[in-house]
Amino acid sequence: MKRAFLAAALLLAAPVWTAPAVAQPQPGQCFARVSIPAVYETYTEETVVQPEYMGVKTIPPRYQMVDVQVLATPPRTEQVTIPAVYRAVRETVMVEPERTETVVAPATWETYSERVMVRPAYVTWKPGTGVFGRTSAQGGDLLCRVEVPAEYATIQRRRMTAPETTRTRVIPPVMRTQTRQEMITPARVEDREVPAVYRTVKERQVIEPAREEPVLVPAVTRKETLRRVVSPARTEWREVLCETNASKAKIAEVQRALTRRGFATTADGVFGPATVAAMERFQRANNLAAGYLTMETVQALGVSR
């Protein structure tokens, strides 16, 4: 399959085979017709869009701000009411006159305790028990003659300690100090001259009028970035690696170098479609002849011959 792929590529690249113009080729070298891409360079070209011409420049007027006094309120005569003038006068006035009143002092009482007899003492018969000595032959009741003492109780009594008394007292008059307003000068109306009121405002004054002067208007140019061909595309015979002069180990080394450069492919020693695609991306990125594993590509990858 690999041989068929290489044979088809050689047929497409060189439909009419001619020997490569290589001085003294060495045994083991292989050559193929490869496409050399065109080389371009980028340059900048400046074109005139509008030529220079004499125009007219308008110089605007110059102003300055000055302070100006303007009349805010004209002078006038107005009537002013002068209020009355008062003074405070302190005086003492009687609120209540002197009077006499009778004061009754109530009687005073005290509470005391008193022990009184509730029941007087008396003598009576009471049944007795526990006879000492010979017992009655008939076994009858035992009565004893006893004296019951008098009974007393404590009661609370109330007695007057001082009788009710009456006395007369004099209540002095009640006086109050108050302040009253006494007019000194009555209210009056006077004419008063009110002066004019001015205010300061900012006013713009022209210190230099507008004018026109000739001016050279420079040309208007435009820069364009262009490309031109330095070397046209062509086909050349270049030394290549093929099955005749490259081992599987060399192809695997090339595949690993492509992967290190960021063009990943499997390092299996077989130069299949995936490796061809990775190689061509590397060649286009580095402006190398594309389509075959040229010795320039091998050297660019850092792989020895």
Residue pairs with C-beta under 8 A, 6 or more apart in sequence:
2 243
2 270
2 271
2 272
3 243
5 273
5 276
6 242
6 243
9 32
9 291
9 292
10 32
10 33
13 32
13 33
13 34
13 35
13 235
13 291
13 292
14 32
14 33
14 235
20 31
20 33
20 237
21 237
22 29
22 31
22 237
22 239
25 31
28 244
28 245
29 239
29 245
30 239
30 240
30 241
30 242
30 244
30 245
31 237
31 238
31 239
31 240
32 237
32 238
32 240
32 242
32 292
32 294
33 235
33 236
33 237
33 238
34 235
34 236
34 237
34 238
34 240
34 289
34 290
34 291
34 292
34 294
35 233
35 234
35 235
35 289
35 290
35 291
36 231
36 233
36 234
36 235
36 236
36 289
37 233
37 284
37 287
37 289
37 290
38 229
38 231
38 232
38 233
39 229
39 230
39 231
39 287
40 227
40 228
40 229
40 230
41 227
41 228
41 230
42 225
42 226
42 227
43 225
43 226
43 227
43 228
44 223
44 224
44 225
44 226
45 223
45 224
45 226
46 221
46 222
46 223
46 224
47 221
47 222
47 224
48 219
48 220
48 221
49 219
49 220
49 221
49 222
50 219
50 220
51 219
52 216
52 217
52 218
52 219
53 216
53 217
54 214
54 215
54 216
54 217
55 214
55 215
55 216
55 217
56 212
56 213
56 214
56 215
57 212
57 213
57 214
57 215
58 210
58 211
58 212
59 210
59 211
59 212
59 213
60 210
61 206
61 208
61 209
61 210
62 206
62 207
62 208
63 204
63 205
63 206
63 207
64 204
64 205
64 207
65 202
65 203
65 204
65 205
66 202
66 203
66 205
67 200
67 201
67 202
67 203
68 200
68 201
68 202
68 203
69 198
69 199
69 200
70 198
70 199
70 200
70 201
71 196
71 197
71 198
72 196
72 197
72 198
72 199
73 194
73 196
73 197
74 196
75 193
75 194
75 195
75 196
76 193
76 194
77 191
77 192
77 193
77 194
78 191
78 192
78 194
79 189
79 190
79 191
79 192
80 189
80 190
80 191
80 192
81 187
81 188
81 189
82 187
82 188
82 189
82 190
83 187
84 183
84 184
84 185
84 186
84 187
85 183
85 184
85 185
86 181
86 182
86 183
86 184
87 181
87 182
87 184
88 179
88 180
88 181
88 182
89 179
89 180
89 181
89 182
90 177
90 178
90 179
91 177
91 178
91 179
91 180
92 175
92 176
92 177
92 178
93 175
93 176
93 178
94 173
94 174
94 175
95 173
95 174
95 175
95 176
96 173
96 174
97 173
98 170
98 171
98 172
98 173
99 170
99 171
100 168
100 169
100 170
100 171
101 168
101 169
101 171
102 166
102 167
102 168
103 166
103 167
103 168
103 169
104 164
104 165
104 166
105 164
105 165
105 166
105 167
106 164
107 160
107 162
107 163
107 164
108 160
108 161
108 162
109 158
109 159
109 160
109 161
110 158
110 159
110 161
111 156
111 157
111 158
112 156
112 157
112 158
112 159
113 154
113 155
113 156
113 157
114 154
114 155
114 156
114 157
115 152
115 153
115 154
116 152
116 153
116 154
116 155
117 150
117 151
117 152
118 151
118 152
118 153
119 150
119 151
120 150
121 147
121 148
121 149
121 150
122 147
122 148
123 145
123 146
123 147
123 148
124 145
124 146
124 148
125 143
125 144
125 145
125 146
126 143
126 144
126 146
127 141
127 142
127 143
127 144
128 142
128 143
128 144
129 142
131 142
236 289
238 289
238 292
238 294
238 295
238 296
239 294
239 295
240 292
240 293
240 294
240 295
241 250
241 251
241 254
241 293
241 294
241 295
241 298
242 293
246 293
247 269
248 269
248 270
249 269
250 303
251 269
251 270
251 271
251 275
252 267
252 268
252 269
253 303
254 275
254 279
254 293
254 298
254 301
254 303
255 265
255 266
255 267
255 268
255 269
255 275
255 278
256 267
257 301
257 302
257 303
258 264
258 265
258 275
258 278
258 279
258 282
258 301
259 265
259 267
261 282
261 301
263 278
263 279
263 281
263 282
264 278
265 274
265 275
265 277
265 278
266 274
266 275
271 293
279 293
279 297
280 290
280 291
282 288
282 297
282 300
282 301
283 289
283 290
283 291
283 297
284 290
286 300
288 294
288 296
288 297
288 300
289 296
289 297
295 305
298 305
299 305
